[in-house]
Amino acid sequence: MPKELTKALKKQKSNLAWEKLAPSKKKILRYLNSLKTKESVDKNILKIANAVTK
C-alpha cells in the first residue's frame, strides 16, 4: 500500500473502514499503482480516504 494512502487513512481515522473493503482493496491499489503522476496519486488518495470515511 502506498505510504501516502496509509497516512491519509490514519489522518481521516478510516483504517478500520479500509480493512472492511476486502475485495475492493486490490482494485483500488492496482488503480493507484497505474497512475503516472504524483499529483494524480495524491488527488485520488484524498478521494479514497474521504469515500472510505463516509
KOLMI-801350 format. One record per residue (C-alpha): z negated, y negated, x negated; residue in three letters. Coordinates in steps of 0.001 Angstrom, whole numbers, plus 500000, padded with zeros to 6 digits. Layout:
<nodes>
ZYXAla ...
</nodes>
This chain:
<nodes>
500000500000500000Met 500845496564498630Pro 497755494737497404Lys 498802491685499434Glu 498610493749502615Leu 495183495077501655Thr 493930491522501100Lys 495411490279504374Ala 493872493137506348Leu 490465492506504789Lys 490757488782505494Lys 491630489484509137Gln 488951492223509268Lys 491532494651510578Ser 491088497587508203Asn 489881499866510992Leu 492749498918513278Ala 495193499633510438Trp 493712503095509961Glu 494364503899513630Lys 498107503340513141Leu 498605506741511516Ala 502301507427512236Pro 503386503797512195Ser 501864503027508800Lys 504568504895506904Lys 507339502988508660Lys 505637499657508061Ile 505049500385504378Leu 508640501588503964Arg 509844498366505568Tyr 507679496200503284Leu 508952498047500224Asn 512550497417501274Ser 512126493637501352Leu 513758491802498472Lys 511829488552498079Thr 508140487851497700Lys 508432485238500451Glu 509725487857502879Ser 506946490244501941Val 504262487575502337Asp 505627486400505698Lys 505784489917507071Asn 502343490842505760Ile 500886487936507728Leu 502717489099510841Lys 501467492658510382Ile 497856491595509781Ala 497922489368512876Asn 499510492053515035Ala 497015494699513957Val 494127492372514762Thr 495233491880518372Lys 
</nodes>
